[in-house]
Amino acid sequence: MTSDSAPETTPPPAGLTPEDVELWDAAVSALRRTYRSGRHEVAAAVRTRSAGIHVGVHMAGSAGRTSICAEGMALGAVLAATPPHLSLAAEIDTVLAVLYRPGIGMRIVSACGVCRELLFDYCPDAWNYIHLPPEDGPSSPAPETVFLPEPERGIRETPGLAAGTAQRVRVRDLMPGKNIRAW
């Protein structure tokens, strides 16, 4: 497999609800179609209450600040498909992102700090998945370990990327103490 080959099929991780396996499949499918090492390594799927599932793919830019995370791309797709009389906060149910690394495979990836802020602004009561490393594996400082995009390297790998489980949490629980923004 070359560095730009489509990721192999990976079964959903433990911890997904049966309903959210569909989100996993949508994100994995998007990443299988678009994966390019160092450029498009993360895909996100968002389920809405009325308009189904929307996906987005991470787009790395040559200047690191120009990179756009998959969650933001997926939220934009939701916004474009949502009738103006509906609230995104009420419409977005669950967000799930996956990362592919050759030799490691497909994994749930926790939202980076910027994406947590974005999700909190638009859908604080939505569900989001984080990756938990195995209990007998390397420990991480917190279950919600952040994986940040880095210029020319894609997503920074940490020990938390090892096979583990997915945990479903409320977006607002990822940012305790943060106040809801009054738009």
N, CA, C and O of each residue as an XYZ file, in Angstrom:
732
protein
N       0.842     -1.178      0.000
C       0.000      0.000      0.000
C       0.885      1.238      0.000
O       1.800      1.340      0.817
N       0.630      2.168     -0.893
C       1.388      3.413     -0.915
C       0.825      4.370      0.122
O      -0.240      4.125      0.689
N       1.547      5.471      0.369
C       1.101      6.413      1.394
C      -0.205      7.102      1.009
O      -0.870      7.672      1.874
N      -0.585      7.062     -0.258
C      -1.841      7.670     -0.661
C      -2.921      6.646     -0.980
O      -3.971      7.000     -1.515
N      -2.676      5.388     -0.659
C      -3.667      4.352     -0.904
C      -4.836      4.502      0.055
O      -4.684      4.992      1.175
N      -5.994      4.074     -0.401
C      -7.173      4.111      0.461
C      -6.953      3.225      1.682
O      -6.430      2.117      1.562
N      -7.346      3.707      2.848
C      -7.203      2.906      4.061
C      -7.964      1.597      3.955
O      -9.015      1.513      3.318
N      -7.406      0.578      4.595
C      -8.108     -0.696      4.607
C      -9.357     -0.583      5.474
O      -9.471      0.313      6.311
N     -10.276     -1.492      5.263
C     -11.499     -1.512      6.055
C     -11.145     -1.860      7.489
O     -10.364     -2.779      7.738
N     -11.713     -1.132      8.419
C     -11.475     -1.338      9.834
C     -12.825     -1.469     10.519
O     -13.718     -0.656     10.280
N     -12.989     -2.480     11.367
C     -14.278     -2.602     12.057
C     -14.463     -1.455     13.050
O     -13.481     -0.888     13.527
N     -15.706     -1.111     13.363
C     -15.959     -0.039     14.333
C     -15.362     -0.389     15.693
O     -15.307     -1.563     16.061
N     -14.920      0.614     16.436
C     -14.348      0.343     17.755
C     -15.425      0.011     18.778
O     -16.600      0.322     18.585
N     -15.016     -0.613     19.847
C     -15.926     -0.856     20.967
C     -16.354      0.492     21.515
O     -15.599      1.463     21.465
N     -17.563      0.545     22.035
C     -18.044      1.758     22.659
C     -19.023      2.558     21.814
O     -19.713      3.435     22.334
N     -19.095      2.265     20.499
C     -20.072      2.968     19.653
C     -21.461      2.407     19.928
O     -21.624      1.203     20.127
N     -22.463      3.286     19.939
C     -23.833      2.789     20.024
C     -24.174      2.156     18.674
O     -23.572      2.518     17.663
N     -25.116      1.227     18.632
C     -25.482      0.629     17.333
C     -25.869      1.687     16.294
O     -25.529      1.549     15.119
N     -26.568      2.727     16.712
C     -26.973      3.794     15.805
C     -25.759      4.555     15.263
O     -25.773      5.012     14.120
N     -24.722      4.689     16.070
C     -23.563      5.476     15.662
C     -22.568      4.703     14.805
O     -21.613      5.289     14.294
N     -22.773      3.408     14.639
C     -21.953      2.646     13.685
C     -22.165      3.226     12.283
O     -21.246      3.214     11.463
N     -23.359      3.727     12.008
C     -23.650      4.365     10.717
C     -22.779      5.616     10.513
O     -22.338      5.888      9.396
N     -22.534      6.374     11.590
C     -21.638      7.531     11.499
C     -20.215      7.078     11.209
O     -19.534      7.658     10.363
N     -19.768      6.042     11.909
C     -18.432      5.462     11.671
C     -18.298      5.092     10.206
O     -17.322      5.453      9.548
N     -19.301      4.358      9.693
C     -19.253      3.914      8.298
C     -19.199      5.095      7.326
O     -18.477      5.043      6.330
N     -19.957      6.157      7.607
C     -19.961      7.326      6.725
C     -18.603      8.031      6.745
O     -18.095      8.422      5.694
N     -18.013      8.196      7.934
C     -16.707      8.856      8.042
C     -15.617      8.011      7.389
O     -14.768      8.537      6.670
N     -15.639      6.710      7.637
C     -14.639      5.810      7.043
C     -14.768      5.809      5.527
O     -13.761      5.836      4.819
N     -15.994      5.779      5.023
C     -16.222      5.792      3.581
C     -15.675      7.081      2.955
O     -15.028      7.040      1.909
N     -15.936      8.214      3.594
C     -15.423      9.491      3.075
C     -13.901      9.489      3.063
O     -13.286      9.953      2.102
N     -13.291      8.971      4.121
C     -11.836      8.960      4.192
C     -11.232      7.973      3.191
O     -10.165      8.233      2.633
N     -11.900      6.854      2.963
C     -11.403      5.897      1.964
C     -11.386      6.536      0.569
O     -10.502      6.239     -0.234
N     -12.350      7.406      0.279
C     -12.416      8.067     -1.034
C     -11.412      9.195     -1.175
O     -10.954      9.471     -2.284
N     -11.057      9.855     -0.078
C     -10.298     11.102     -0.169
C      -8.912     11.069      0.449
O      -8.164     12.036      0.302
N      -8.541      9.999      1.134
C      -7.285      9.955      1.899
C      -6.061     10.290      1.045
O      -5.865      9.733     -0.035
N      -5.251     11.204      1.552
C      -3.928     11.505      1.010
C      -3.039     11.771      2.205
O      -3.341     12.646      3.016
N      -1.958     11.038      2.329
C      -1.052     11.176      3.466
C      -0.587     12.623      3.609
O      -0.127     13.236      2.646
N      -0.713     13.158      4.819
C      -0.283     14.512      5.090
C      -1.234     15.597      4.632
O      -1.013     16.773      4.922
N      -2.297     15.223      3.917
C      -3.224     16.231      3.398
C      -4.658     16.014      3.845
O      -5.312     16.941      4.323
N      -5.144     14.796      3.692
C      -6.536     14.478      4.024
C      -6.528     13.185      4.829
O      -6.681     12.100      4.268
N      -6.350     13.297      6.140
C      -6.164     12.126      7.005
C      -7.272     11.938      8.033
O      -7.286     10.939      8.752
N      -8.193     12.885      8.110
C      -9.283     12.827      9.078
C     -10.594     13.097      8.348
O     -10.659     13.963      7.475
N     -11.629     12.357      8.706
C     -12.981     12.614      8.202
C     -13.925     12.644      9.388
O     -13.705     11.953     10.383
N     -14.975     13.444      9.285
C     -15.978     13.541     10.343
C     -17.354     13.322      9.737
O     -17.614     13.668      8.584
N     -18.223     12.740     10.545
C     -19.620     12.560     10.159
C     -20.488     13.168     11.252
O     -20.231     12.987     12.442
N     -21.520     13.894     10.828
C     -22.445     14.547     11.748
C     -23.849     14.053     11.416
O     -24.288     14.110     10.267
N     -24.546     13.567     12.445
C     -25.946     13.160     12.252
C     -26.841     14.292     12.752
O     -26.666     14.804     13.858
N     -27.798     14.667     11.913
C     -28.778     15.673     12.306
C     -30.107     14.989     12.576
O     -30.328     13.844     12.182
N     -30.968     15.700     13.242
C     -32.267     15.125     13.604
C     -33.227     15.071     12.416
O     -34.139     14.244     12.408
N     -33.043     15.939     11.407
C     -33.996     15.929     10.296
C     -33.381     15.714      8.918
O     -34.091     15.337      7.985
N     -32.074     15.947      8.768
C     -31.502     15.910      7.421
C     -30.476     14.792      7.226
O     -29.751     14.802      6.230
N     -30.396     13.847      8.132
C     -29.504     12.709      7.938
C     -28.063     12.973      8.333
O     -27.783     13.740      9.255
N     -27.149     12.319      7.616
C     -25.726     12.361      7.939
C     -24.984     13.202      6.907
O     -25.225     13.093      5.705
N     -24.082     14.037      7.398
C     -23.239     14.885      6.553
C     -21.791     14.617      6.923
O     -21.476     14.379      8.089
N     -20.908     14.654      5.929
C     -19.498     14.373      6.189
C     -18.624     15.550      5.786
O     -19.015     16.401      4.987
N     -17.433     15.569      6.361
C     -16.424     16.550      6.010
C     -15.067     15.881      6.111
O     -14.906     14.908      6.848
N     -14.092     16.394      5.379
C     -12.743     15.833      5.359
C     -11.748     16.929      5.702
O     -11.873     18.062      5.239
N     -10.762     16.585      6.514
C      -9.676     17.497      6.886
C      -8.932     17.923      5.635
O      -8.627     17.097      4.774
N      -8.639     19.215      5.534
C      -7.878     19.739      4.406
C      -6.661     20.468      4.956
O      -6.780     21.553      5.524
N      -5.492     19.864      4.784
C      -4.252     20.497      5.227
C      -3.868     21.574      4.237
O      -4.011     21.404      3.026
N      -3.378     22.684      4.762
C      -2.899     23.768      3.916
C      -1.388     23.880      4.030
O      -0.813     23.443      5.027
N      -0.732     24.460      3.022
C       0.722     24.583      3.056
C       1.177     25.524      4.165
O       2.284     25.377      4.683
N       0.343     26.483      4.535
C       0.585     27.311      5.709
C      -0.339     26.751      6.783
O      -1.560     26.805      6.638
N       0.231     26.214      7.858
C      -0.538     25.486      8.866
C      -1.852     26.126      9.271
O      -2.840     25.422      9.479
N      -1.883     27.434      9.386
C      -3.090     28.141      9.807
C      -4.221     27.992      8.800
O      -5.385     28.174      9.156
N      -3.905     27.667      7.555
C      -4.945     27.533      6.534
C      -5.622     26.176      6.561
O      -6.623     25.975      5.873
N      -5.103     25.246      7.337
C      -5.724     23.920      7.427
C      -7.115     24.029      8.043
O      -7.369     24.874      8.902
N      -8.004     23.159      7.587
C      -9.373     23.134      8.084
C      -9.677     21.714      8.547
O      -9.490     20.754      7.799
N     -10.144     21.589      9.776
C     -10.443     20.276     10.338
C     -11.719     19.695      9.737
O     -12.579     20.419      9.236
N     -11.815     18.381      9.801
C     -12.963     17.666      9.251
C     -14.269     18.055      9.937
O     -15.310     18.150      9.286
N     -14.216     18.280     11.247
C     -15.440     18.638     11.965
C     -16.013     19.955     11.446
O     -17.226     20.076     11.273
N     -15.153     20.940     11.196
C     -15.619     22.216     10.655
C     -16.208     22.066      9.266
O     -17.215     22.694      8.937
N     -15.580     21.234      8.456
C     -16.105     20.989      7.108
C     -17.479     20.321      7.186
O     -18.388     20.677      6.436
N     -17.629     19.351      8.095
C     -18.909     18.652      8.249
C     -19.989     19.610      8.788
O     -21.136     19.561      8.345
N     -19.620     20.477      9.739
C     -20.597     21.450     10.248
C     -21.048     22.395      9.140
O     -22.219     22.774      9.089
N     -20.134     22.778      8.253
C     -20.507     23.612      7.116
C     -21.496     22.903      6.206
O     -22.433     23.523      5.704
N     -21.295     21.604      5.991
C     -22.231     20.824      5.171
C     -23.610     20.774      5.829
O     -24.633     20.864      5.150
N     -23.629     20.630      7.159
C     -24.905     20.630      7.887
C     -25.587     21.984      7.730
O     -26.781     22.049      7.440
N     -24.841     23.055      7.918
C     -25.409     24.400      7.793
C     -26.009     24.612      6.405
O     -27.103     25.162      6.279
N     -25.300     24.178      5.369
C     -25.777     24.353      4.000
C     -27.061     23.556      3.734
O     -27.864     23.948      2.887
N     -27.259     22.450      4.446
C     -28.423     21.589      4.209
C     -29.587     21.860      5.167
O     -30.674     21.312      4.989
N     -29.366     22.694      6.171
C     -30.400     22.922      7.187
C     -31.267     24.124      6.818
O     -30.745     25.208      6.557
N     -32.578     23.938      6.794
C     -33.465     25.072      6.509
C     -33.234     26.187      7.532
O     -32.957     25.910      8.699
N     -33.346     27.445      7.099
C     -33.017     28.565      7.985
C     -33.880     28.660      9.233
O     -33.464     29.277     10.214
N     -35.065     28.070      9.227
C     -35.928     28.155     10.407
C     -35.520     27.164     11.497
O     -36.056     27.216     12.604
N     -34.576     26.260     11.200
C     -34.121     25.303     12.205
C     -32.820     25.774     12.843
O     -31.972     26.371     12.179
N     -32.674     25.507     14.111
C     -31.471     25.858     14.858
C     -30.446     24.735     14.730
O     -30.779     23.566     14.919
N     -29.194     25.088     14.407
C     -28.154     24.058     14.348
C     -27.995     23.375     15.702
O     -27.781     22.165     15.766
N     -28.098     24.137     16.771
C     -27.948     23.558     18.111
C     -28.983     22.469     18.351
O     -28.675     21.440     18.953
N     -30.200     22.687     17.888
C     -31.253     21.691     18.066
C     -31.172     20.587     17.017
O     -31.653     19.478     17.245
N     -30.572     20.882     15.883
C     -30.537     19.958     14.744
C     -29.421     18.917     14.853
O     -29.621     17.770     14.453
N     -28.266     19.285     15.377
C     -27.112     18.381     15.404
C     -27.220     17.432     16.591
O     -27.334     17.856     17.741
N     -27.180     16.136     16.283
C     -27.313     15.111     17.312
C     -25.955     14.555     17.749
O     -25.645     14.549     18.940
N     -25.144     14.089     16.792
C     -23.895     13.411     17.135
C     -22.814     13.734     16.111
O     -23.086     13.851     14.916
N     -21.573     13.877     16.604
C     -20.403     14.148     15.772
C     -19.361     13.066     16.052
O     -19.092     12.743     17.210
N     -18.779     12.512     14.998
C     -17.765     11.473     15.141
C     -16.683     11.726     14.100
O     -16.988     11.970     12.933
N     -15.418     11.669     14.517
C     -14.311     11.856     13.578
C     -13.387     10.651     13.625
O     -13.208     10.029     14.672
N     -12.798     10.328     12.465
C     -11.859      9.206     12.371
C     -10.551      9.691     11.758
O     -10.526     10.609     10.939
N      -9.483      9.059     12.172
C      -8.129      9.336     11.687
C      -7.567      8.038     11.149
O      -7.762      6.977     11.742
N      -6.869      8.118     10.026
C      -6.206      6.931      9.482
C      -4.702      7.132      9.514
O      -4.201      8.189      9.130
N      -3.985      6.118      9.971
C      -2.523      6.063      9.941
C      -2.110      4.704      9.382
O      -2.509      3.672      9.922
N      -1.312      4.685      8.302
C      -0.823      3.406      7.782
C      -0.094      2.636      8.889
O       0.687      3.209      9.649
N      -0.358      1.359      8.963
C       0.272      0.514      9.960
C      -0.430      0.534     11.305
O      -0.208     -0.347     12.135
N      -1.270      1.525     11.525
C      -2.038      1.611     12.773
C      -3.500      1.348     12.487
O      -4.166      0.623     13.226
N      -3.997      1.939     11.415
C      -5.381      1.730     11.015
C      -6.257      2.938     11.281
O      -5.773      4.049     11.497
N      -7.547      2.694     11.260
C      -8.564      3.726     11.444
C      -8.940      3.785     12.913
O      -9.151      2.749     13.543
N      -9.026      4.994     13.464
C      -9.349      5.183     14.873
C     -10.266      6.388     15.044
O     -10.232      7.329     14.252
N     -11.080      6.343     16.086
C     -11.797      7.546     16.524
C     -10.727      8.551     16.899
O      -9.716      8.179     17.494
N     -10.925      9.795     16.569
C      -9.990     10.843     16.971
C     -10.791     11.914     17.706
O     -11.855     12.339     17.253
N     -10.266     12.333     18.830
C     -10.907     13.371     19.625
C     -10.792     14.709     18.912
O      -9.807     14.972     18.221
N     -11.791     15.541     19.081
C     -11.769     16.877     18.479
C     -10.619     17.684     19.066
O     -10.372     17.644     20.272
N      -9.918     18.416     18.204
C      -8.846     19.299     18.676
C      -9.469     20.469     19.441
O     -10.692     20.602     19.481
N      -8.654     21.295     20.032
C      -9.154     22.426     20.806
C     -10.007     23.383     19.999
O     -11.039     23.849     20.483
N      -9.593     23.684     18.772
C     -10.366     24.594     17.920
C     -11.723     23.974     17.591
O     -12.742     24.664     17.624
N     -11.744     22.694     17.279
C     -13.008     22.037     16.947
C     -13.925     21.945     18.164
O     -15.144     22.062     18.035
N     -13.345     21.736     19.337
C     -14.166     21.732     20.554
C     -14.847     23.080     20.732
O     -16.026     23.146     21.081
N     -14.107     24.152     20.491
C     -14.686     25.495     20.588
C     -15.821     25.649     19.572
O     -16.893     26.150     19.912
N     -15.590     25.224     18.337
C     -16.590     25.334     17.279
C     -17.831     24.515     17.614
O     -18.953     25.008     17.499
N     -17.633     23.268     18.029
C     -18.765     22.415     18.402
C     -19.526     23.024     19.577
O     -20.756     23.008     19.599
N     -18.791     23.561     20.554
C     -19.438     24.169     21.712
C     -20.269     25.381     21.291
O     -21.368     25.587     21.808
N     -19.755     26.183     20.361
C     -20.495     27.353     19.878
C     -21.783     26.970     19.158
O     -22.803     27.641     19.314
N     -21.743     25.891     18.367
C     -22.878     25.558     17.513
C     -23.776     24.439     18.024
O     -24.958     24.401     17.684
N     -23.245     23.532     18.830
C     -24.073     22.402     19.270
C     -23.587     21.851     20.613
O     -23.150     20.702     20.679
N     -23.654     22.649     21.683
C     -23.105     22.216     22.968
C     -23.791     20.991     23.558
O     -23.195     20.295     24.380
N     -25.022     20.711     23.163
C     -25.726     19.551     23.711
C     -25.644     18.316     22.819
O     -26.238     17.282     23.127
N     -24.909     18.424     21.719
C     -24.726     17.266     20.834
C     -23.792     16.254     21.506
O     -23.077     16.576     22.455
N     -23.819     15.053     20.997
C     -22.889     14.011     21.437
C     -21.645     14.072     20.564
O     -21.723     14.415     19.384
N     -20.497     13.738     21.145
C     -19.238     13.675     20.427
C     -18.482     12.468     20.947
O     -18.607     12.107     22.117
N     -17.707     11.852     20.092
C     -16.913     10.697     20.519
C     -15.471     11.095     20.779
O     -14.879     11.878     20.037
N     -14.926     10.544     21.841
C     -13.505     10.678     22.136
C     -12.904      9.281     22.136
O     -13.618      8.288     22.275
N     -11.595      9.212     21.980
C     -10.875      7.939     21.967
C     -10.261      7.708     23.337
O      -9.592      8.585     23.883
N     -10.490      6.534     23.882
C      -9.876      6.154     25.147
C      -8.867      5.051     24.862
O      -9.223      4.034     24.267
N      -7.611      5.233     25.277
C      -6.619      4.173     25.062
C      -6.964      2.972     25.932
O      -7.711      3.097     26.902
N      -6.416      1.805     25.585
C      -6.690      0.627     26.398
C      -6.151      0.822     27.823
O      -5.143      1.498     28.030
N      -6.835      0.224     28.788
C      -6.419      0.377     30.184
C      -5.010     -0.150     30.435
O      -4.308      0.356     31.311
N      -4.593     -1.153     29.683
C      -3.258     -1.716     29.898
C      -2.215     -1.095     28.975
O      -1.061     -1.521     28.959
N      -2.630     -0.075     28.198
C      -1.708      0.586     27.273
C      -1.114      1.831     27.894
O      -1.264      2.071     29.092
N      -0.433      2.629     27.070
C       0.163      3.858     27.590
C      -0.917      4.787     28.142
O      -1.987      4.923     27.548
N      -0.644      5.404     29.243
C      -1.637      6.297     29.822
C      -1.518      7.673     29.178
O      -0.448      8.072     28.720
N      -2.626      8.381     29.154
C      -2.625      9.744     28.651
C      -3.089     10.640     29.791
O      -3.724     10.155     30.728
N      -2.790     11.931     29.736
C      -3.130     12.808     30.843
C      -4.629     12.941     31.087
O      -5.038     13.195     32.220
N      -5.450     12.778     30.071
C      -6.898     12.889     30.224
C      -7.563     12.077     29.126
O      -6.996     11.920     28.045
N      -8.782     11.547     29.391
C      -9.459     10.760     28.352
C      -9.676     11.537     27.072
O      -9.718     10.946     25.993
N      -9.814     12.846     27.166
C     -10.085     13.645     25.979
C      -8.811     14.193     25.356
O      -8.745     15.372     25.010
N      -7.805     13.348     25.212
C      -6.544     13.752     24.607
C      -6.806     14.449     23.279
O      -7.621     13.987     22.480
N      -6.123     15.547     23.048
C      -6.324     16.340     21.838
C      -5.280     15.961     20.798
O      -4.102     15.816     21.124
N      -5.701     15.802     19.560
C      -4.814     15.531     18.443
C      -4.850     16.772     17.556
O      -5.865     17.048     16.918
N      -3.755     17.516     17.513
C      -3.736     18.782     16.788
C      -3.114     18.649     15.407
O      -2.126     17.935     15.241
N      -3.687     19.334     14.404
C      -3.070     19.354     13.079
C      -1.718     20.067     13.157
O      -1.565     21.051     13.880
N      -0.752     19.562     12.411
C       0.560     20.197     12.343
C       0.951     20.357     10.880
O       0.760     19.432     10.091
N       1.498     21.521     10.500
C       1.899     21.721      9.115
C       2.868     20.632      8.655
O       3.792     20.261      9.379
N       2.649     20.140      7.470
C       3.497     19.157      6.799
C       3.566     17.802      7.489
O       4.267     16.916      7.000
N       2.857     17.600      8.621
C       2.879     16.312      9.296
C       1.484     15.742      9.466
O       1.341     14.593      9.882
N       0.463     16.503      9.160
C      -0.896     16.024      9.374
C      -1.257     16.119     10.841
O      -1.110     17.179     11.451
N      -1.724     15.033     11.408
C      -2.144     15.005     12.808
C      -1.020     14.428     13.660
O      -0.468     13.376     13.337
N      -0.679     15.118     14.752
C       0.380     14.654     15.649
C      -0.071     13.367     16.344
O      -1.143     13.327     16.948
N       0.734     12.339     16.258
C       0.418     11.072     16.902
C       0.820     11.115     18.364
O       1.855     11.681     18.715
N      -0.004     10.514     19.217
C       0.311     10.400     20.635
C       0.058      8.967     21.054
O      -0.569      8.217     20.306
N       0.522      8.562     22.221
C       0.247      7.189     22.681
C      -1.238      6.874     22.743
O      -1.620      5.707     22.653
N      -2.086      7.888     22.897
C      -3.529      7.667     22.958
C      -4.122      7.136     21.672
O      -5.299      6.776     21.641
N      -3.332      7.076     20.601
C      -3.839      6.592     19.327
C      -3.931      5.071     19.275
O      -4.575      4.522     18.381
N      -3.298      4.388     20.218
C      -3.332      2.925     20.241
C      -4.778      2.440     20.285
O      -5.676      3.168     20.709
N      -4.989      1.205     19.843
C      -6.339      0.638     19.848
C      -6.955      0.814     21.229
O      -6.293      0.581     22.240
N      -8.169      1.209     21.272
C      -8.866      1.431     22.531
C     -10.351      1.390     22.278
O     -10.830      0.617     21.449
N     -11.074      2.216     22.988
C     -12.518      2.256     22.833
C     -12.968      3.679     22.550
O     -12.231      4.643     22.757
N     -14.198      3.776     22.072
C     -14.820      5.072     21.831
C     -15.734      5.367     23.016
O     -16.401      4.475     23.541
N     -15.753      6.624     23.425
C     -16.661      7.030     24.495
C     -17.497      8.196     23.998
O     -16.972      9.165     23.450
N     -18.800      8.089     24.197
C     -19.758      9.109     23.768
C     -19.951     10.097     24.911
O     -20.357      9.716     26.009
N     -19.660     11.370     24.649
C     -19.806     12.408     25.673
C     -20.498     13.631     25.070
O     -20.468     13.833     23.856
N     -21.109     14.427     25.909
C     -21.719     15.682     25.461
C     -20.609     16.676     25.147
O     -19.602     16.728     25.853
N     -20.790     17.457     24.098
C     -19.815     18.475     23.728
C     -19.549     19.392     24.914
O     -18.398     19.734     25.182
N     -20.591     19.792     25.624
C     -20.407     20.703     26.760
C     -19.520     20.101     27.842
O     -18.881     20.841     28.590
N     -19.468     18.781     27.941
C     -18.615     18.123     28.943
C     -17.145     18.127     28.545
O     -16.275     17.877     29.380
N     -16.863     18.409     27.272
C     -15.478     18.512     26.822
C     -14.861     19.847     27.226
O     -13.640     20.007     27.221
N     -15.715     20.799     27.573
C     -15.248     22.146     27.921
C     -15.919     22.611     29.201
O     -16.697     23.565     29.185
N     -15.623     21.942     30.310
C     -16.284     22.322     31.563
C     -15.955     23.767     31.943
O     -14.824     24.227     31.784
N     -16.948     24.450     32.437
C     -16.754     25.824     32.870
C     -16.929     26.862     31.778
O     -16.973     28.057     32.069
N     -17.030     26.438     30.538
C     -17.200     27.402     29.439
C     -18.672     27.812     29.371
O     -19.569     26.991     29.565
N     -18.898     29.074     29.098
C     -20.260     29.596     28.999
C     -20.743     29.554     27.559
O     -19.977     29.748     26.615
N     -22.041     29.294     27.420
C     -22.678     29.305     26.102
C     -22.600     30.730     25.555
O     -22.882     31.699     26.260
N     -22.220     30.832     24.307
C     -22.104     32.140     23.664
C     -23.474     32.662     23.268
O     -24.283     31.937     22.690
N     -23.724     33.911     23.581
C     -24.976     34.557     23.149
C     -24.714     35.182     21.781
O     -23.990     36.172     21.677
N     -25.284     34.619     20.760
C     -25.065     35.122     19.400
C     -25.920     36.316     19.213
O     -25.911     36.921     18.141
